[in-house]
């Protein structure tokens, strides 16, 4: 498939997909005319990348764990290094703190909306 189709299927932009390619996160093949050709499996891969980025993982870590992804949205490590495990544990802690902060903010906004609605 062409880049525009992959962009539509993943709700991404062609520019973002080219960035993922530059970072080594996805690798399209090339057609004889030089156009990129994206395999169907890259739909799940791009969605994985976006989910990991949304969770706060930097691309350098995503690039390291992508080869360990055996099935869409499932991470498996056959031989994880101590450094990788430490990095992932640190990122998990950071994500948990972010989740706690987002939960507090969501609850505060809900309460605010509830109070404002009761006054109207």
C-alpha positions as CSV (number, residue, x, y, z in Angstrom):
1,X,0.0,0.0,0.0
2,X,1.1,3.6,-0.5
3,X,1.9,6.0,2.3
4,X,-1.4,7.9,2.1
5,X,-3.4,4.7,2.7
6,X,-1.2,3.6,5.7
7,X,-1.6,7.2,7.0
8,X,-5.4,6.9,6.8
9,X,-5.6,3.5,8.3
10,X,-3.5,4.5,11.3
11,X,-4.8,8.0,11.6
12,X,-1.2,9.3,11.1
13,X,0.3,11.7,8.6
14,X,2.7,10.8,5.8
15,X,5.3,13.0,7.5
16,X,5.0,11.0,10.7
17,X,5.4,7.7,8.8
18,X,8.5,9.1,7.1
19,X,9.8,10.1,10.6
20,X,9.2,6.5,11.9
21,X,11.1,5.3,8.8
22,X,14.0,7.7,9.5
23,X,14.1,6.4,13.1
24,X,14.2,2.8,12.0
25,X,10.8,2.0,13.5
26,X,9.3,0.9,10.2
27,X,10.8,-0.3,7.0
28,X,8.8,-0.1,3.8
29,X,10.0,-1.8,0.6
30,X,10.5,0.3,-2.6
31,X,8.6,-0.2,-5.9
32,X,10.6,0.0,-9.1
33,X,9.4,3.6,-9.5
34,X,11.0,4.4,-6.1
35,X,7.7,4.8,-4.3
36,X,7.5,3.3,-0.8
37,X,5.4,0.2,-0.5
38,X,4.0,-0.5,3.0
39,X,3.1,-4.0,3.9
40,X,-0.3,-4.6,5.6
41,X,1.5,-5.8,8.8
42,X,2.8,-2.2,9.2
43,X,-0.7,-1.1,10.2
44,X,-0.4,-2.9,13.5
45,X,3.2,-1.9,13.8
46,X,2.4,1.8,13.5
47,X,-0.5,1.4,15.9
48,X,1.9,-0.2,18.4
49,X,4.4,2.6,17.9
50,X,1.8,5.2,18.4
51,X,0.5,3.5,21.6
52,X,4.0,3.2,23.0
53,X,4.7,6.9,22.2
54,X,1.3,7.8,23.8
55,X,2.4,5.9,26.9
56,X,5.5,8.1,27.0
57,X,8.2,5.8,25.7
58,X,10.8,7.6,23.7
59,X,11.6,6.4,20.2
60,X,15.1,5.1,21.2
61,X,13.5,2.6,23.6
62,X,10.7,1.7,21.2
63,X,13.3,0.9,18.6
64,X,15.0,-1.4,21.0
65,X,11.9,-3.4,21.9
66,X,10.2,-3.5,18.5
67,X,12.2,-6.5,17.4
68,X,10.8,-8.3,20.5
69,X,7.2,-7.8,19.4
70,X,6.0,-11.2,18.3
71,X,2.3,-10.4,18.0
72,X,0.5,-7.1,17.7
73,X,0.3,-5.2,21.0
74,X,2.2,-7.9,22.9
75,X,5.8,-7.6,24.1
76,X,8.0,-10.6,24.6
77,X,11.7,-10.6,25.6
78,X,13.6,-13.8,24.9
79,X,16.9,-12.4,26.2
80,X,16.4,-9.0,27.9
81,X,19.6,-7.3,29.1
82,X,19.7,-6.0,32.7
83,X,20.0,-2.4,31.2
84,X,16.8,-2.9,29.2
85,X,14.9,-4.3,32.1
86,X,16.0,-1.3,34.3
87,X,15.0,1.1,31.5
88,X,11.6,-0.5,31.1
89,X,11.1,-0.6,34.9
90,X,12.0,3.1,35.1
91,X,9.6,4.0,32.2
92,X,6.9,2.0,33.9
93,X,7.3,4.0,37.1
94,X,7.3,7.2,35.1
95,X,4.1,6.1,33.3
96,X,2.4,5.2,36.6
97,X,3.2,8.7,38.0
98,X,1.8,10.2,34.8
99,X,-1.4,8.1,35.1
100,X,-1.8,9.2,38.7
101,X,-1.5,12.8,37.7
102,X,-3.9,12.5,34.8
103,X,-6.4,10.7,37.1
104,X,-6.2,13.5,39.6
105,X,-6.7,16.1,36.9
106,X,-9.6,14.2,35.3
107,X,-11.3,13.8,38.7
108,X,-10.9,17.5,39.5
109,X,-12.3,18.5,36.1
110,X,-15.3,16.1,36.6
111,X,-16.0,17.7,40.0
112,X,-15.7,21.2,38.6
113,X,-18.1,20.4,35.7
114,X,-20.5,18.8,38.2
115,X,-20.5,21.8,40.5
116,X,-20.9,24.2,37.5
117,X,-23.8,22.2,36.0
118,X,-25.6,22.1,39.4
119,X,-25.5,25.9,39.5
120,X,-27.0,26.3,36.0
